[in-house]
Amino acid sequence: MRTLLTVLWLLLAGITPATASVQVFIGINLPVYPQLVRVPGYPVYYAPRVAGNFFFYDGLYWVFYDDDWYVSSWYNGPWTLVAPLAVPVFILRIPVRYYLDPPIYFRTWRREAPPRWREHWGDDWAEHRRGWDRWDRRAAPPPAPLPIYQRQYSGDRYPRDIREQRDLSGQHYRYRPRDAAAREFLPPPAPPRMRGPDRDEREAARRERPPRTTEQDRRRSAPDAESRQGGPVQRRAEPMQMEPRQMEPRRVAPAREHQAQEREMRDRQMGGPRMDQRAPQDRGGGAQPHGRKQQPQEEERGRRGRNEQQMER
């Protein structure tokens, strides 16, 4: 029976791993994102709290269940059956001690060594996978980053639909597998989303809508419009800007000028302006050249002299 199963796997693997894969639900049911710990010296993680042989390698989850390998891009499946010839070499090299639910025949093998896959899958498999157990540990690639974004999708929020899982992975996880065998099981990228008719109509209306023109653009385009129409274009009248008025000196009316001239001549004839027309310093009590005030007798004597002169005239 084991030989017949091996031959069947070889026939399927001769086609392609992707063609031979079948998505199934296995006995592992994880309600939340599992804790993952790196296997020392390997680019592989294992889940110490999961009751099963649960691993993460190169951006994908790998489970050894019921003597077969399964792979998924999400921690709780659905899972894809992997042909023995399509299992990546670093998955085959995981030591026995990290299988938390190993088959009975694993228990007699060395815990620090990988399982004896030649005894499990036969000589035909070993002929196609030569050198899988020989490698330079110093040349091991670094581990892939963990898709921790999947922590927020647990319980009822876990996406069961393959297309939904693919869309979420494309949004949050940009890593691409390096291993060619692992790359075969990566979900294809999501197709470009079709734009709705309402969005297309809005964009078409936006393209047909004439561009908005400013006042400056209209001024620039006015000469071109005149040349095309063969005549002047009526422009919109702009508000006039008033210049500030300059203050002109006030002109005295001619009658007032004549009265002022007559008053000046009369004052000259009378010996000076009247007391009410004199400056404050000339109305008696003004400062004298010698710094003393004029006496009342001298004022009276001066007034009499001016009166006598006017009478003589």
C-alpha positions as a printed Julia matrix, in Angstrom:
313×3 Matrix{Float64}:
   0.0     0.0     0.0
   2.84    2.39    0.85
   4.55    1.57   -2.49
   1.33    2.18   -4.41
   0.88    5.51   -2.66
   4.47    6.47   -3.46
   3.99    5.67   -7.13
   0.8     7.72   -7.18
   2.62   10.69   -5.61
   5.4    10.38   -8.2
   2.89   10.43  -11.02
   1.16   13.48   -9.59
   4.45   15.25   -8.92
   5.46   14.62  -12.53
   2.68   16.95  -13.57
   3.16   19.99  -11.3
   2.71   20.51   -7.57
   0.08   23.16   -8.18
  -1.95   20.81  -10.39
  -1.74   17.99   -7.87
  -2.77   20.15   -4.9
  -6.15   19.71   -3.3
  -7.54   22.07   -0.67
  -8.85   20.21    2.37
  -9.66   20.75    6.04
  -7.53   18.61    8.37
  -7.7    17.88   12.08
  -5.98   21.12   13.14
  -8.32   23.85   14.32
  -6.67   26.99   15.7
  -9.05   29.58   17.18
  -6.31   32.25   17.44
  -2.98   33.04   15.86
  -0.39   30.57   17.26
   2.87   31.42   19.0
   5.8    30.69   16.68
   9.41   30.09   17.79
  12.37   29.77   15.49
  14.17   26.46   15.2
  17.82   27.23   16.11
  20.03   27.33   13.03
  17.11   26.84   10.59
  15.0    29.34    8.62
  11.95   27.62   10.08
   9.53   28.36   12.94
   7.55   25.82   14.97
   4.5    26.21   17.24
   5.33   24.88   20.75
   1.72   25.26   22.0
  -0.03   23.57   19.1
  -0.88   19.89   19.52
   0.49   18.94   16.12
   3.44   19.21   13.76
   2.97   22.86   12.86
   5.71   24.92   11.11
   6.22   28.19    9.25
   8.73   28.5     6.43
   9.26   30.96    3.56
   6.0    32.83    4.07
   3.77   29.73    4.34
   2.45   27.41    7.06
   3.36   23.71    6.84
   1.7    20.84    8.74
   2.72   17.19    8.83
  -0.55   15.37    9.45
  -1.43   11.69    8.94
   1.89   10.95    7.16
   1.41   13.75    4.63
   2.45   17.38    4.29
  -0.03   20.24    3.9
   0.54   23.92    3.22
  -1.5    27.1     3.6
  -0.96   30.85    3.45
  -3.17   31.3     6.58
  -2.61   29.75    9.98
  -5.9    27.82   10.1
  -6.25   26.68    6.51
  -7.81   25.56    4.32
  -4.86   23.34    3.58
  -3.34   22.1     0.33
  -1.97   18.59    0.05
   1.7    18.59   -0.99
   3.28   15.82   -3.03
   6.42   14.27   -1.43
   8.59   15.45   -4.3
   7.36   19.05   -3.83
   8.21   19.44   -0.13
  10.96   22.1     0.34
  14.31   20.77    1.56
  14.35   22.9     4.71
  11.03   21.39    5.75
  12.51   17.94    5.25
  15.56   18.91    7.39
  13.61   19.88   10.53
  14.89   17.71   13.44
  12.6    15.1    14.91
  12.49   16.82   18.33
  10.37   19.67   16.91
   7.59   17.32   15.82
   5.21   17.65   18.79
   2.89   14.9    17.52
   5.24   12.53   15.68
   4.16    9.2    14.21
   5.1     6.05   16.13
   7.96    5.16   13.78
   9.6     8.6    14.42
  10.22    7.75   18.07
  13.05    5.35   17.34
  14.98    7.92   15.29
  17.52   10.44   16.54
  15.88   13.54   17.93
  18.59   15.91   16.65
  18.46   14.51   13.1
  15.78   14.9    10.43
  13.29   12.07    9.83
  14.39    9.17    7.63
  12.31   10.12    4.62
  13.97    7.47    2.48
  12.46    4.77    4.7
   9.13    6.57    4.68
   8.74    7.25    0.93
  11.02    4.63   -0.59
  14.04    4.48   -2.91
  12.28    6.06   -5.88
  11.66    9.21   -3.86
  15.28    9.24   -2.62
  16.51    8.92   -6.2
  14.73   12.17   -7.13
  15.68   14.04   -3.94
  19.38   13.37   -3.7
  21.35   15.59   -1.35
  18.36   16.86    0.61
  20.11   16.01    3.91
  23.49   17.56    3.02
  23.84   21.32    3.33
  26.07   24.04    4.7
  24.51   25.43    7.86
  26.48   28.66    7.47
  24.74   29.31    4.13
  21.21   28.95    5.48
  18.92   31.79    4.31
  17.34   34.12    6.9
  13.79   33.28    7.99
  10.88   35.0     6.34
   8.99   37.63    8.35
   5.98   36.38   10.23
   2.57   37.51    8.9
   1.52   38.88   12.29
  -1.27   40.9    10.65
  -3.3    37.68   10.83
  -3.6    38.06   14.61
  -6.55   40.39   14.17
  -8.44   37.72   12.22
  -9.52   35.09   14.71
 -12.73   33.29   15.63
 -15.65   34.55   13.55
 -13.44   37.09   11.78
 -11.21   34.41   10.26
 -11.55   34.49    6.44
 -12.53   31.11    5.08
 -12.86   32.17    1.48
  -9.67   31.73   -0.57
 -10.23   34.95   -2.5
 -10.66   36.96    0.7
  -7.47   35.46    2.12
  -5.62   36.35   -1.07
  -6.85   39.94   -1.0
  -5.86   40.43    2.64
  -2.43   38.91    2.06
  -1.89   41.21   -0.9
  -2.71   44.23    1.3
  -0.67   43.36    4.41
   2.08   40.88    3.43
   4.47   41.74    0.59
   6.95   38.9     1.09
   7.44   36.5    -1.82
   8.9    32.98   -1.24
  12.5    32.39   -2.29
  12.14   28.63   -2.49
  10.84   27.53   -5.87
   8.91   24.66   -4.29
   7.21   27.01   -1.82
   6.45   29.5    -4.59
   4.36   26.86   -6.34
   1.84   26.91   -3.49
   1.56   30.65   -3.11
  -1.93   31.91   -4.03
  -1.98   33.87   -7.29
  -2.14   37.64   -6.97
  -5.55   39.23   -6.85
  -6.83   40.53  -10.22
  -7.23   44.29  -10.59
 -10.54   45.53   -9.3
 -13.08   46.63  -11.87
 -14.18   50.19  -11.45
 -17.87   50.75  -11.01
 -19.97   52.56  -13.67
 -20.72   55.42  -11.3
 -17.03   56.16  -10.91
 -16.44   55.95  -14.66
 -19.3    58.36  -15.32
 -17.97   60.85  -12.78
 -14.5    60.78  -14.32
 -15.94   61.21  -17.85
 -18.01   64.21  -16.72
 -14.93   65.69  -15.05
 -12.96   65.39  -18.29
 -15.73   67.0   -20.35
 -16.23   69.87  -17.92
 -14.45   73.04  -19.16
 -11.6    74.19  -16.97
 -12.22   77.07  -14.64
 -10.77   80.38  -15.85
  -9.69   83.22  -13.65
  -9.98   86.95  -14.32
  -6.34   87.03  -15.38
  -6.93   84.25  -17.93
  -9.92   86.14  -19.38
  -7.82   89.27  -19.8
  -5.14   87.34  -21.62
  -7.61   85.67  -23.93
  -9.42   88.93  -24.83
  -6.94   90.02  -27.61
  -7.18   86.57  -29.18
 -10.98   86.8   -29.16
 -10.84   90.21  -30.92
  -8.59   88.87  -33.65
 -10.83   85.85  -34.21
 -14.08   87.81  -34.3
 -12.67   90.63  -36.42
 -13.69   93.43  -34.08
 -13.39   94.78  -30.59
 -14.81   92.85  -27.72
 -16.91   94.62  -25.16
 -15.03   94.49  -21.94
 -16.46   94.73  -18.55
 -16.07   98.19  -17.08
 -13.72   98.25  -14.17
 -14.21  100.59  -11.23
 -12.21  103.79  -11.49
  -9.59  104.44   -8.94
  -9.68  107.98   -7.53
  -6.36  109.71   -7.12
  -5.83  111.59   -3.87
  -6.65  115.31   -4.21
  -3.93  117.81   -3.56
  -4.82  120.56   -1.15
  -4.71  123.98   -2.83
  -4.16  127.18   -0.85
  -7.33  129.02   -0.05
  -7.88  132.16   -2.05
  -9.22  135.24   -0.32
 -12.14  136.87   -2.04
 -11.29  140.15   -3.88
 -13.6   142.19   -1.59
 -11.84  140.89    1.48
  -8.45  141.69   -0.08
  -9.58  145.3    -0.77
 -10.85  145.69    2.8
  -7.57  144.4     4.17
  -5.6   146.86    2.03
  -7.76  149.83    3.21
  -7.35  148.75    6.85
  -3.58  148.6     6.41
  -3.45  152.15    4.9
  -5.61  153.55    7.67
  -3.41  152.03   10.32
  -0.36  153.57    8.73
  -1.99  157.02    8.76
  -3.0   156.67   12.42
   0.41  155.5    13.51
  -0.29  151.8    13.86
  -3.17  149.4    14.45
  -5.76  149.92   17.15
  -5.36  148.39   20.55
  -7.73  145.5    19.78
  -5.78  144.65   16.6
  -2.32  144.69   18.16
  -0.42  141.6    19.13
  -0.68  140.59   22.78
   2.87  141.76   23.5
   1.98  145.31   22.16
  -1.13  145.86   24.3
   0.68  147.32   27.26
   2.54  145.14   29.67
   4.68  143.63   26.9
   8.33  143.13   27.5
  10.43  146.34   26.89
  13.87  146.34   25.4
  15.4   147.18   28.76
  13.39  144.55   30.61
  11.05  146.94   32.5
   7.35  147.66   32.17
   6.04  150.93   30.59
   4.63  153.39   33.18
   1.01  154.62   32.92
   2.12  158.3    32.62
   4.28  157.54   29.63
   1.4   155.7    27.94
  -0.92  158.69   28.45
   1.74  161.09   27.17
   2.28  159.02   24.06
  -1.42  158.78   23.36
  -1.83  162.58   23.56
   1.04  163.12   21.18
  -0.5   160.82   18.59
  -3.84  162.57   18.87
  -2.24  166.0    18.35
  -0.47  164.7    15.27
  -3.73  163.42   13.84
  -5.45  166.75   14.45
  -2.67  168.67   12.72
  -3.02  166.38    9.68
